[in-house]
Amino acid sequence: MLEEIDKHDFLYQKRTYRGQFNPAALLFNANLQEFATRVSYISNLQTLGKLSPAESYEQIDALWNQLKSSYSSLGYNNLEN
C-alpha cells in the first residue's frame, strides 16, 4: 500500500541543514529554502505566461523583503541591499 503524501510536504520540500548548528541559523536556513522554492514557482509561472513580468517582480520583491526582515530579526545585521 502506498503511503499518503502531504501536498505541502511535496510542494515545499526541506533539505537537511548541514551548517554549524544554532537556532537562528537553522531558522534562517528554513526561510531561505522557502524563499528559493517560491521564487522557482513564480519564475515558472511567469515563463508559462500565467504571471506577467511585473507581477513576478512584485511577488519576488515582496519575498525578498520578507527574507531580509527575517535575517535582521534573527540578529544578522550586515545583509547588503
mmCIF file as gemmi writes it, N, C-alpha and C atoms, coordinates in Angstrom:
data_model
loop_
_atom_site.group_PDB
_atom_site.id
_atom_site.type_symbol
_atom_site.label_atom_id
_atom_site.label_alt_id
_atom_site.label_comp_id
_atom_site.label_asym_id
_atom_site.label_entity_id
_atom_site.label_seq_id
_atom_site.pdbx_PDB_ins_code
_atom_site.Cartn_x
_atom_site.Cartn_y
_atom_site.Cartn_z
_atom_site.occupancy
_atom_site.B_iso_or_equiv
_atom_site.pdbx_formal_charge
_atom_site.auth_seq_id
_atom_site.auth_asym_id
_atom_site.pdbx_PDB_model_num
ATOM 1 N N . MET Axp A 1 ? 0.837 -1.172 0 1 0 ? 1 A 1
ATOM 2 C CA . MET Axp A 1 ? 0 0 0 1 0 ? 1 A 1
ATOM 3 C C . MET Axp A 1 ? 0.89 1.248 0 1 0 ? 1 A 1
ATOM 4 N N . LEU Axp A 2 ? 0.518 2.225 -0.808 1 0 ? 2 A 1
ATOM 5 C CA . LEU Axp A 2 ? 1.298 3.45 -0.916 1 0 ? 2 A 1
ATOM 6 C C . LEU Axp A 2 ? 1.042 4.373 0.259 1 0 ? 2 A 1
ATOM 7 N N . GLU Axp A 3 ? 2.11 5.024 0.712 1 0 ? 3 A 1
ATOM 8 C CA . GLU Axp A 3 ? 1.997 5.989 1.79 1 0 ? 3 A 1
ATOM 9 C C . GLU Axp A 3 ? 1.404 7.278 1.236 1 0 ? 3 A 1
ATOM 10 N N . GLU Axp A 4 ? 0.475 7.874 1.975 1 0 ? 4 A 1
ATOM 11 C CA . GLU Axp A 4 ? -0.146 9.114 1.536 1 0 ? 4 A 1
ATOM 12 C C . GLU Axp A 4 ? 0.86 10.26 1.672 1 0 ? 4 A 1
ATOM 13 N N . ILE Axp A 5 ? 0.964 11.074 0.628 1 0 ? 5 A 1
ATOM 14 C CA . ILE Axp A 5 ? 1.916 12.182 0.605 1 0 ? 5 A 1
ATOM 15 C C . ILE Axp A 5 ? 1.166 13.475 0.89 1 0 ? 5 A 1
ATOM 16 N N . ASP Axp A 6 ? 1.663 14.235 1.84 1 0 ? 6 A 1
ATOM 17 C CA . ASP Axp A 6 ? 1.092 15.533 2.166 1 0 ? 6 A 1
ATOM 18 C C . ASP Axp A 6 ? 1.449 16.521 1.053 1 0 ? 6 A 1
ATOM 19 N N . LYS Axp A 7 ? 0.439 17.218 0.526 1 0 ? 7 A 1
ATOM 20 C CA . LYS Axp A 7 ? 0.662 18.161 -0.575 1 0 ? 7 A 1
ATOM 21 C C . LYS Axp A 7 ? 1.68 19.234 -0.198 1 0 ? 7 A 1
ATOM 22 N N . HIS Axp A 8 ? 1.598 19.759 1.014 1 0 ? 8 A 1
ATOM 23 C CA . HIS Axp A 8 ? 2.534 20.811 1.447 1 0 ? 8 A 1
ATOM 24 C C . HIS Axp A 8 ? 3.964 20.281 1.472 1 0 ? 8 A 1
ATOM 25 N N . ASP Axp A 9 ? 4.159 19.066 1.996 1 0 ? 9 A 1
ATOM 26 C CA . ASP Axp A 9 ? 5.499 18.479 2.037 1 0 ? 9 A 1
ATOM 27 C C . ASP Axp A 9 ? 6.036 18.215 0.633 1 0 ? 9 A 1
ATOM 28 N N . PHE Axp A 10 ? 5.141 17.87 -0.29 1 0 ? 10 A 1
ATOM 29 C CA . PHE Axp A 10 ? 5.555 17.614 -1.664 1 0 ? 10 A 1
ATOM 30 C C . PHE Axp A 10 ? 5.978 18.909 -2.36 1 0 ? 10 A 1
ATOM 31 N N . LEU Axp A 11 ? 5.185 19.963 -2.182 1 0 ? 11 A 1
ATOM 32 C CA . LEU Axp A 11 ? 5.46 21.222 -2.86 1 0 ? 11 A 1
ATOM 33 C C . LEU Axp A 11 ? 6.596 22.016 -2.228 1 0 ? 11 A 1
ATOM 34 N N . TYR Axp A 12 ? 6.736 21.933 -0.915 1 0 ? 12 A 1
ATOM 35 C CA . TYR Axp A 12 ? 7.737 22.713 -0.195 1 0 ? 12 A 1
ATOM 36 C C . TYR Axp A 12 ? 8.689 21.785 0.54 1 0 ? 12 A 1
ATOM 37 N N . GLN Axp A 13 ? 9.47 21.064 -0.22 1 0 ? 13 A 1
ATOM 38 C CA . GLN Axp A 13 ? 10.408 20.114 0.361 1 0 ? 13 A 1
ATOM 39 C C . GLN Axp A 13 ? 11.521 20.842 1.089 1 0 ? 13 A 1
ATOM 40 N N . LYS Axp A 14 ? 11.906 20.307 2.22 1 0 ? 14 A 1
ATOM 41 C CA . LYS Axp A 14 ? 13.004 20.881 3.004 1 0 ? 14 A 1
ATOM 42 C C . LYS Axp A 14 ? 14.215 19.961 2.909 1 0 ? 14 A 1
ATOM 43 N N . ARG Axp A 15 ? 15.36 20.552 2.807 1 0 ? 15 A 1
ATOM 44 C CA . ARG Axp A 15 ? 16.618 19.808 2.808 1 0 ? 15 A 1
ATOM 45 C C . ARG Axp A 15 ? 17.202 19.882 4.208 1 0 ? 15 A 1
ATOM 46 N N . THR Axp A 16 ? 18.013 18.919 4.553 1 0 ? 16 A 1
ATOM 47 C CA . THR Axp A 16 ? 18.615 18.916 5.882 1 0 ? 16 A 1
ATOM 48 C C . THR Axp A 16 ? 19.645 20.038 5.993 1 0 ? 16 A 1
ATOM 49 N N . TYR Axp A 17 ? 19.771 20.562 7.202 1 0 ? 17 A 1
ATOM 50 C CA . TYR Axp A 17 ? 20.71 21.639 7.481 1 0 ? 17 A 1
ATOM 51 C C . TYR Axp A 17 ? 22.065 21.034 7.804 1 0 ? 17 A 1
ATOM 52 N N . ARG Axp A 18 ? 23.115 21.517 7.157 1 0 ? 18 A 1
ATOM 53 C CA . ARG Axp A 18 ? 24.447 20.944 7.325 1 0 ? 18 A 1
ATOM 54 C C . ARG Axp A 18 ? 25.46 21.909 7.933 1 0 ? 18 A 1
ATOM 55 N N . GLY Axp A 19 ? 25.033 23.121 8.24 1 0 ? 19 A 1
ATOM 56 C CA . GLY Axp A 19 ? 25.947 24.102 8.799 1 0 ? 19 A 1
ATOM 57 C C . GLY Axp A 19 ? 26.14 23.912 10.295 1 0 ? 19 A 1
ATOM 58 N N . GLN Axp A 20 ? 26.952 24.805 10.863 1 0 ? 20 A 1
ATOM 59 C CA . GLN Axp A 20 ? 27.167 24.775 12.294 1 0 ? 20 A 1
ATOM 60 C C . GLN Axp A 20 ? 25.846 25.142 12.967 1 0 ? 20 A 1
ATOM 61 N N . PHE Axp A 21 ? 25.405 24.319 13.916 1 0 ? 21 A 1
ATOM 62 C CA . PHE Axp A 21 ? 24.071 24.483 14.469 1 0 ? 21 A 1
ATOM 63 C C . PHE Axp A 21 ? 23.991 25.62 15.474 1 0 ? 21 A 1
ATOM 64 N N . ASN Axp A 22 ? 23 26.457 15.248 1 0 ? 22 A 1
ATOM 65 C CA . ASN Axp A 22 ? 22.464 27.359 16.253 1 0 ? 22 A 1
ATOM 66 C C . ASN Axp A 22 ? 21.035 27.654 15.8 1 0 ? 22 A 1
ATOM 67 N N . PRO Axp A 23 ? 20.129 27.93 16.727 1 0 ? 23 A 1
ATOM 68 C CA . PRO Axp A 23 ? 18.714 28.079 16.357 1 0 ? 23 A 1
ATOM 69 C C . PRO Axp A 23 ? 18.456 29.14 15.289 1 0 ? 23 A 1
ATOM 70 N N . ALA Axp A 24 ? 19.148 30.276 15.372 1 0 ? 24 A 1
ATOM 71 C CA . ALA Axp A 24 ? 18.928 31.341 14.393 1 0 ? 24 A 1
ATOM 72 C C . ALA Axp A 24 ? 19.346 30.898 12.993 1 0 ? 24 A 1
ATOM 73 N N . ALA Axp A 25 ? 20.474 30.23 12.885 1 0 ? 25 A 1
ATOM 74 C CA . ALA Axp A 25 ? 20.95 29.763 11.572 1 0 ? 25 A 1
ATOM 75 C C . ALA Axp A 25 ? 20.012 28.718 10.998 1 0 ? 25 A 1
ATOM 76 N N . LEU Axp A 26 ? 19.5 27.843 11.833 1 0 ? 26 A 1
ATOM 77 C CA . LEU Axp A 26 ? 18.562 26.814 11.374 1 0 ? 26 A 1
ATOM 78 C C . LEU Axp A 26 ? 17.273 27.452 10.868 1 0 ? 26 A 1
ATOM 79 N N . LEU Axp A 27 ? 16.751 28.426 11.601 1 0 ? 27 A 1
ATOM 80 C CA . LEU Axp A 27 ? 15.527 29.099 11.187 1 0 ? 27 A 1
ATOM 81 C C . LEU Axp A 27 ? 15.744 29.889 9.904 1 0 ? 27 A 1
ATOM 82 N N . PHE Axp A 28 ? 16.871 30.593 9.799 1 0 ? 28 A 1
ATOM 83 C CA . PHE Axp A 28 ? 17.129 31.338 8.572 1 0 ? 28 A 1
ATOM 84 C C . PHE Axp A 28 ? 17.277 30.392 7.381 1 0 ? 28 A 1
ATOM 85 N N . ASN Axp A 29 ? 17.911 29.244 7.593 1 0 ? 29 A 1
ATOM 86 C CA . ASN Axp A 29 ? 18.043 28.265 6.522 1 0 ? 29 A 1
ATOM 87 C C . ASN Axp A 29 ? 16.672 27.812 6.024 1 0 ? 29 A 1
ATOM 88 N N . ALA Axp A 30 ? 15.744 27.57 6.933 1 0 ? 30 A 1
ATOM 89 C CA . ALA Axp A 30 ? 14.387 27.174 6.542 1 0 ? 30 A 1
ATOM 90 C C . ALA Axp A 30 ? 13.717 28.298 5.751 1 0 ? 30 A 1
ATOM 91 N N . ASN Axp A 31 ? 13.884 29.542 6.205 1 0 ? 31 A 1
ATOM 92 C CA . ASN Axp A 31 ? 13.316 30.689 5.486 1 0 ? 31 A 1
ATOM 93 C C . ASN Axp A 31 ? 13.935 30.837 4.099 1 0 ? 31 A 1
ATOM 94 N N . LEU Axp A 32 ? 15.233 30.619 4.011 1 0 ? 32 A 1
ATOM 95 C CA . LEU Axp A 32 ? 15.931 30.721 2.726 1 0 ? 32 A 1
ATOM 96 C C . LEU Axp A 32 ? 15.457 29.634 1.755 1 0 ? 32 A 1
ATOM 97 N N . GLN Axp A 33 ? 15.26 28.423 2.254 1 0 ? 33 A 1
ATOM 98 C CA . GLN Axp A 33 ? 14.756 27.339 1.402 1 0 ? 33 A 1
ATOM 99 C C . GLN Axp A 33 ? 13.349 27.654 0.89 1 0 ? 33 A 1
ATOM 100 N N . GLU Axp A 34 ? 12.502 28.202 1.766 1 0 ? 34 A 1
ATOM 101 C CA . GLU Axp A 34 ? 11.154 28.563 1.339 1 0 ? 34 A 1
ATOM 102 C C . GLU Axp A 34 ? 11.205 29.673 0.293 1 0 ? 34 A 1
ATOM 103 N N . PHE Axp A 35 ? 12.076 30.656 0.486 1 0 ? 35 A 1
ATOM 104 C CA . PHE Axp A 35 ? 12.254 31.734 -0.492 1 0 ? 35 A 1
ATOM 105 C C . PHE Axp A 35 ? 12.644 31.155 -1.852 1 0 ? 35 A 1
ATOM 106 N N . ALA Axp A 36 ? 13.634 30.279 -1.86 1 0 ? 36 A 1
ATOM 107 C CA . ALA Axp A 36 ? 14.118 29.698 -3.12 1 0 ? 36 A 1
ATOM 108 C C . ALA Axp A 36 ? 13.021 28.898 -3.826 1 0 ? 36 A 1
ATOM 109 N N . THR Axp A 37 ? 12.257 28.148 -3.07 1 0 ? 37 A 1
ATOM 110 C CA . THR Axp A 37 ? 11.178 27.35 -3.654 1 0 ? 37 A 1
ATOM 111 C C . THR Axp A 37 ? 10.115 28.249 -4.266 1 0 ? 37 A 1
ATOM 112 N N . ARG Axp A 38 ? 9.718 29.263 -3.527 1 0 ? 38 A 1
ATOM 113 C CA . ARG Axp A 38 ? 8.671 30.161 -4.028 1 0 ? 38 A 1
ATOM 114 C C . ARG Axp A 38 ? 9.142 30.963 -5.241 1 0 ? 38 A 1
ATOM 115 N N . VAL Axp A 39 ? 10.394 31.404 -5.247 1 0 ? 39 A 1
ATOM 116 C CA . VAL Axp A 39 ? 10.931 32.117 -6.409 1 0 ? 39 A 1
ATOM 117 C C . VAL Axp A 39 ? 10.922 31.189 -7.625 1 0 ? 39 A 1
ATOM 118 N N . SER Axp A 40 ? 11.254 29.945 -7.424 1 0 ? 40 A 1
ATOM 119 C CA . SER Axp A 40 ? 11.225 28.975 -8.523 1 0 ? 40 A 1
ATOM 120 C C . SER Axp A 40 ? 9.821 28.84 -9.103 1 0 ? 40 A 1
ATOM 121 N N . TYR Axp A 41 ? 8.817 28.722 -8.222 1 0 ? 41 A 1
ATOM 122 C CA . TYR Axp A 41 ? 7.437 28.616 -8.697 1 0 ? 41 A 1
ATOM 123 C C . TYR Axp A 41 ? 6.998 29.877 -9.438 1 0 ? 41 A 1
ATOM 124 N N . ILE Axp A 42 ? 7.329 31.033 -8.897 1 0 ? 42 A 1
ATOM 125 C CA . ILE Axp A 42 ? 6.955 32.292 -9.548 1 0 ? 42 A 1
ATOM 126 C C . ILE Axp A 42 ? 7.622 32.391 -10.92 1 0 ? 42 A 1
ATOM 127 N N . SER Axp A 43 ? 8.883 32.025 -10.996 1 0 ? 43 A 1
ATOM 128 C CA . SER Axp A 43 ? 9.605 32.064 -12.277 1 0 ? 43 A 1
ATOM 129 C C . SER Axp A 43 ? 8.97 31.127 -13.293 1 0 ? 43 A 1
ATOM 130 N N . ASN Axp A 44 ? 8.596 29.951 -12.847 1 0 ? 44 A 1
ATOM 131 C CA . ASN Axp A 44 ? 7.95 29.005 -13.755 1 0 ? 44 A 1
ATOM 132 C C . ASN Axp A 44 ? 6.598 29.517 -14.223 1 0 ? 44 A 1
ATOM 133 N N . LEU Axp A 45 ? 5.815 30.115 -13.327 1 0 ? 45 A 1
ATOM 134 C CA . LEU Axp A 45 ? 4.519 30.668 -13.728 1 0 ? 45 A 1
ATOM 135 C C . LEU Axp A 45 ? 4.689 31.806 -14.728 1 0 ? 45 A 1
ATOM 136 N N . GLN Axp A 46 ? 5.729 32.613 -14.54 1 0 ? 46 A 1
ATOM 137 C CA . GLN Axp A 46 ? 5.981 33.7 -15.477 1 0 ? 46 A 1
ATOM 138 C C . GLN Axp A 46 ? 6.412 33.14 -16.834 1 0 ? 46 A 1
ATOM 139 N N . THR Axp A 47 ? 7.245 32.128 -16.824 1 0 ? 47 A 1
ATOM 140 C CA . THR Axp A 47 ? 7.692 31.507 -18.067 1 0 ? 47 A 1
ATOM 141 C C . THR Axp A 47 ? 6.517 30.909 -18.842 1 0 ? 47 A 1
ATOM 142 N N . LEU Axp A 48 ? 5.549 30.349 -18.12 1 0 ? 48 A 1
ATOM 143 C CA . LEU Axp A 48 ? 4.372 29.746 -18.756 1 0 ? 48 A 1
ATOM 144 C C . LEU Axp A 48 ? 3.316 30.776 -19.152 1 0 ? 48 A 1
ATOM 145 N N . GLY Axp A 49 ? 3.55 32.048 -18.826 1 0 ? 49 A 1
ATOM 146 C CA . GLY Axp A 49 ? 2.603 33.089 -19.179 1 0 ? 49 A 1
ATOM 147 C C . GLY Axp A 49 ? 1.461 33.255 -18.193 1 0 ? 49 A 1
ATOM 148 N N . LYS Axp A 50 ? 1.532 32.628 -17.05 1 0 ? 50 A 1
ATOM 149 C CA . LYS Axp A 50 ? 0.473 32.734 -16.046 1 0 ? 50 A 1
ATOM 150 C C . LYS Axp A 50 ? 0.617 33.995 -15.198 1 0 ? 50 A 1
ATOM 151 N N . LEU Axp A 51 ? 1.816 34.548 -15.139 1 0 ? 51 A 1
ATOM 152 C CA . LEU Axp A 51 ? 2.083 35.801 -14.438 1 0 ? 51 A 1
ATOM 153 C C . LEU Axp A 51 ? 2.84 36.723 -15.377 1 0 ? 51 A 1
ATOM 154 N N . SER Axp A 52 ? 2.55 38.011 -15.271 1 0 ? 52 A 1
ATOM 155 C CA . SER Axp A 52 ? 3.308 38.972 -16.074 1 0 ? 52 A 1
ATOM 156 C C . SER Axp A 52 ? 4.675 39.191 -15.427 1 0 ? 52 A 1
ATOM 157 N N . PRO Axp A 53 ? 5.626 39.707 -16.196 1 0 ? 53 A 1
ATOM 158 C CA . PRO Axp A 53 ? 6.922 40.025 -15.595 1 0 ? 53 A 1
ATOM 159 C C . PRO Axp A 53 ? 6.793 40.999 -14.414 1 0 ? 53 A 1
ATOM 160 N N . ALA Axp A 54 ? 5.897 41.968 -14.521 1 0 ? 54 A 1
ATOM 161 C CA . ALA Axp A 54 ? 5.714 42.94 -13.433 1 0 ? 54 A 1
ATOM 162 C C . ALA Axp A 54 ? 5.16 42.255 -12.182 1 0 ? 54 A 1
ATOM 163 N N . GLU Axp A 55 ? 4.168 41.37 -12.349 1 0 ? 55 A 1
ATOM 164 C CA . GLU Axp A 55 ? 3.612 40.639 -11.207 1 0 ? 55 A 1
ATOM 165 C C . GLU Axp A 55 ? 4.674 39.754 -10.567 1 0 ? 55 A 1
ATOM 166 N N . SER Axp A 56 ? 5.444 39.112 -11.405 1 0 ? 56 A 1
ATOM 167 C CA . SER Axp A 56 ? 6.507 38.239 -10.9 1 0 ? 56 A 1
ATOM 168 C C . SER Axp A 56 ? 7.524 39.04 -10.099 1 0 ? 56 A 1
ATOM 169 N N . TYR Axp A 57 ? 7.914 40.179 -10.643 1 0 ? 57 A 1
ATOM 170 C CA . TYR Axp A 57 ? 8.879 41.036 -9.952 1 0 ? 57 A 1
ATOM 171 C C . TYR Axp A 57 ? 8.335 41.465 -8.593 1 0 ? 57 A 1
ATOM 172 N N . GLU Axp A 58 ? 7.086 41.917 -8.568 1 0 ? 58 A 1
ATOM 173 C CA . GLU Axp A 58 ? 6.482 42.385 -7.319 1 0 ? 58 A 1
ATOM 174 C C . GLU Axp A 58 ? 6.433 41.272 -6.271 1 0 ? 58 A 1
ATOM 175 N N . GLN Axp A 59 ? 6.054 40.067 -6.685 1 0 ? 59 A 1
ATOM 176 C CA . GLN Axp A 59 ? 5.98 38.951 -5.753 1 0 ? 59 A 1
ATOM 177 C C . GLN Axp A 59 ? 7.366 38.567 -5.229 1 0 ? 59 A 1
ATOM 178 N N . ILE Axp A 60 ? 8.337 38.521 -6.116 1 0 ? 60 A 1
ATOM 179 C CA . ILE Axp A 60 ? 9.705 38.167 -5.696 1 0 ? 60 A 1
ATOM 180 C C . ILE Axp A 60 ? 10.29 39.266 -4.819 1 0 ? 60 A 1
ATOM 181 N N . ASP Axp A 61 ? 10.01 40.521 -5.148 1 0 ? 61 A 1
ATOM 182 C CA . ASP Axp A 61 ? 10.486 41.627 -4.324 1 0 ? 61 A 1
ATOM 183 C C . ASP Axp A 61 ? 9.889 41.54 -2.912 1 0 ? 61 A 1
ATOM 184 N N . ALA Axp A 62 ? 8.612 41.209 -2.812 1 0 ? 62 A 1
ATOM 185 C CA . ALA Axp A 62 ? 7.967 41.064 -1.5 1 0 ? 62 A 1
ATOM 186 C C . ALA Axp A 62 ? 8.596 39.907 -0.72 1 0 ? 62 A 1
ATOM 187 N N . LEU Axp A 63 ? 8.857 38.8 -1.397 1 0 ? 63 A 1
ATOM 188 C CA . LEU Axp A 63 ? 9.506 37.664 -0.738 1 0 ? 63 A 1
ATOM 189 C C . LEU Axp A 63 ? 10.907 38.038 -0.271 1 0 ? 63 A 1
ATOM 190 N N . TRP Axp A 64 ? 11.641 38.787 -1.098 1 0 ? 64 A 1
ATOM 191 C CA . TRP Axp A 64 ? 12.995 39.216 -0.737 1 0 ? 64 A 1
ATOM 192 C C . TRP Axp A 64 ? 12.966 40.099 0.511 1 0 ? 64 A 1
ATOM 193 N N . ASN Axp A 65 ? 11.999 41.018 0.558 1 0 ? 65 A 1
ATOM 194 C CA . ASN Axp A 65 ? 11.883 41.887 1.728 1 0 ? 65 A 1
ATOM 195 C C . ASN Axp A 65 ? 11.548 41.087 2.986 1 0 ? 65 A 1
ATOM 196 N N . GLN Axp A 66 ? 10.712 40.055 2.852 1 0 ? 66 A 1
ATOM 197 C CA . GLN Axp A 66 ? 10.414 39.177 3.987 1 0 ? 66 A 1
ATOM 198 C C . GLN Axp A 66 ? 11.679 38.459 4.444 1 0 ? 66 A 1
ATOM 199 N N . LEU Axp A 67 ? 12.477 37.996 3.498 1 0 ? 67 A 1
ATOM 200 C CA . LEU Axp A 67 ? 13.714 37.295 3.834 1 0 ? 67 A 1
ATOM 201 C C . LEU Axp A 67 ? 14.697 38.231 4.535 1 0 ? 67 A 1
ATOM 202 N N . LYS Axp A 68 ? 14.834 39.464 4.028 1 0 ? 68 A 1
ATOM 203 C CA . LYS Axp A 68 ? 15.709 40.443 4.67 1 0 ? 68 A 1
ATOM 204 C C . LYS Axp A 68 ? 15.244 40.745 6.088 1 0 ? 68 A 1
ATOM 205 N N . SER Axp A 69 ? 13.94 40.876 6.268 1 0 ? 69 A 1
ATOM 206 C CA . SER Axp A 69 ? 13.381 41.139 7.591 1 0 ? 69 A 1
ATOM 207 C C . SER Axp A 69 ? 13.67 39.98 8.534 1 0 ? 69 A 1
ATOM 208 N N . SER Axp A 70 ? 13.525 38.765 8.031 1 0 ? 70 A 1
ATOM 209 C CA . SER Axp A 70 ? 13.824 37.569 8.821 1 0 ? 70 A 1
ATOM 210 C C . SER Axp A 70 ? 15.289 37.572 9.229 1 0 ? 70 A 1
ATOM 211 N N . TYR Axp A 71 ? 16.156 37.895 8.286 1 0 ? 71 A 1
ATOM 212 C CA . TYR Axp A 71 ? 17.592 37.919 8.536 1 0 ? 71 A 1
ATOM 213 C C . TYR Axp A 71 ? 17.928 38.908 9.647 1 0 ? 71 A 1
ATOM 214 N N . SER Axp A 72 ? 17.351 40.104 9.554 1 0 ? 72 A 1
ATOM 215 C CA . SER Axp A 72 ? 17.604 41.136 10.564 1 0 ? 72 A 1
ATOM 216 C C . SER Axp A 72 ? 17.03 40.753 11.919 1 0 ? 72 A 1
ATOM 217 N N . SER Axp A 73 ? 15.819 40.212 11.934 1 0 ? 73 A 1
ATOM 218 C CA . SER Axp A 73 ? 15.181 39.872 13.203 1 0 ? 73 A 1
ATOM 219 C C . SER Axp A 73 ? 15.892 38.729 13.914 1 0 ? 73 A 1
ATOM 220 N N . LEU Axp A 74 ? 16.664 37.944 13.184 1 0 ? 74 A 1
ATOM 221 C CA . LEU Axp A 74 ? 17.419 36.85 13.791 1 0 ? 74 A 1
ATOM 222 C C . LEU Axp A 74 ? 18.789 37.311 14.307 1 0 ? 74 A 1
ATOM 223 N N . GLY Axp A 75 ? 19.058 38.602 14.158 1 0 ? 75 A 1
ATOM 224 C CA . GLY Axp A 75 ? 20.295 39.143 14.712 1 0 ? 75 A 1
ATOM 225 C C . GLY Axp A 75 ? 21.418 39.305 13.721 1 0 ? 75 A 1
ATOM 226 N N . TYR Axp A 76 ? 21.149 39.051 12.461 1 0 ? 76 A 1
ATOM 227 C CA . TYR Axp A 76 ? 22.146 39.277 11.427 1 0 ? 76 A 1
ATOM 228 C C . TYR Axp A 76 ? 21.872 40.662 10.852 1 0 ? 76 A 1
ATOM 229 N N . ASN Axp A 77 ? 22.808 41.58 10.993 1 0 ? 77 A 1
ATOM 230 C CA . ASN Axp A 77 ? 22.537 42.955 10.593 1 0 ? 77 A 1
ATOM 231 C C . ASN Axp A 77 ? 23.387 43.454 9.446 1 0 ? 77 A 1
ATOM 232 N N . ASN Axp A 78 ? 24.191 42.602 8.841 1 0 ? 78 A 1
ATOM 233 C CA . ASN Axp A 78 ? 25.081 43.087 7.796 1 0 ? 78 A 1
ATOM 234 C C . ASN Axp A 78 ? 24.679 42.63 6.403 1 0 ? 78 A 1
ATOM 235 N N . LEU Axp A 79 ? 23.385 42.374 6.179 1 0 ? 79 A 1
ATOM 236 C CA . LEU Axp A 79 ? 22.902 41.976 4.855 1 0 ? 79 A 1
ATOM 237 C C . LEU Axp A 79 ? 22.856 43.197 3.945 1 0 ? 79 A 1
ATOM 238 N N . GLU Axp A 80 ? 23.495 43.088 2.803 1 0 ? 80 A 1
ATOM 239 C CA . GLU Axp A 80 ? 23.507 44.182 1.828 1 0 ? 80 A 1
ATOM 240 C C . GLU Axp A 80 ? 22.175 44.22 1.091 1 0 ? 80 A 1
ATOM 241 N N . ASN Axp A 81 ? 21.856 45.359 0.476 1 0 ? 81 A 1
ATOM 242 C CA . ASN Axp A 81 ? 20.625 45.508 -0.316 1 0 ? 81 A 1
ATOM 243 C C . ASN Axp A 81 ? 20.684 44.518 -1.415 1 0 ? 81 A 1
